[in-house]
Amino acid sequence: MTVPVDAVPATAVVPVLQGLVNAVVEAAEERTSQMGKAISCRKGCGACCRQLVPISRTEGERLLAVLDALPVERRAAVQARFAAADAALAQSGLRDGLLDPEKRASKTDRELSTAYFALGIACPFLEDESCSIHPERPLVCREYLVTSPAELCAGPAQEGVAPVPVPKLSAAARGLQDETETWFPLALLTAWSQARRADPVNRTGPEWVQRFLKMLGSK
């Protein structure tokens, strides 16, 4: 791994975390292949892009920078999709709970995920049923692969879907900057940004990686 030597914000080490997750996923893919199974996920199959995508504060800040760097017209189109997702979640009654863990009314993550998927809200970064920011996609998206027929992923209960067993390193990113942090859905990125704390802490690259590995060991 190549990490920054100087003190940097947590967002600067996201590429390192992406590389770690990629390596774990590649190992899982190799094991799957050795078992005689094939990954069915392909470009143009966007069913999984309508699932609830939980991301960390650090990933959120990184993706806001990605959004800000888009050409003006494309950025406006993506922001419009974020606004539409926000409105749909507000109308469904899920929005407040997804943004504030204390308002989730004792619902489990699984229950929230199921209710979210039922709304059919596409990720605002989804274009032509493909991820338009694939190199910068969230860590959890990298960890989701299936060997079952692609069409099963669109089913309301996703019956018959066979995910590839992949260690969930993405969960360790949630407490990278503050161990009390939790996840929020990617679809509410712009809404989350309006209430996020603007108190970034700088650490050296090795220190950030050590914190990530510490969080990984506690999961």
C-alpha angles and dihedrals in degrees: 000000000000113000133175114268096204126070108278138165117270091255089069092068096049090099088057091052090047089053092051092050091045091054092051092047092049090053090050091049090052092051089049091052091049088055089057095252128127129216108243097195112114139169108274095035103106104165092112088053087072094060123099105271110204113206136178129242090254093052090046092055090047092050092049087058089049090051093048091052094057119107111271098254095044092046090052091052093050092046089052089055090050089052091050091050090049091052093047092051091047091052091049092053093239099102101084094047093048091053097040120041090202090063098053092103093227092299115152122236088251092055091049091048093051093048091048094050090051089064092062094221110169119220107263088234092057113110125172088354090298133101109261092199097041096150089052098039116138121275093245091055089058090054096055115090131143137199096199123095109293094232091065090067090070094058115113092238094028089229114186094018111143112200119200110247104250125166107246103236089159092078090066091064092065094077098034096114098023125011090217092062121112135188132279129190120269090227089066095049096120093044090050091049091062092061102031121121114254097210106111118180122213122220134162118270094252090051092053092048091049090052090050092051090048090053089046090055091053095054 
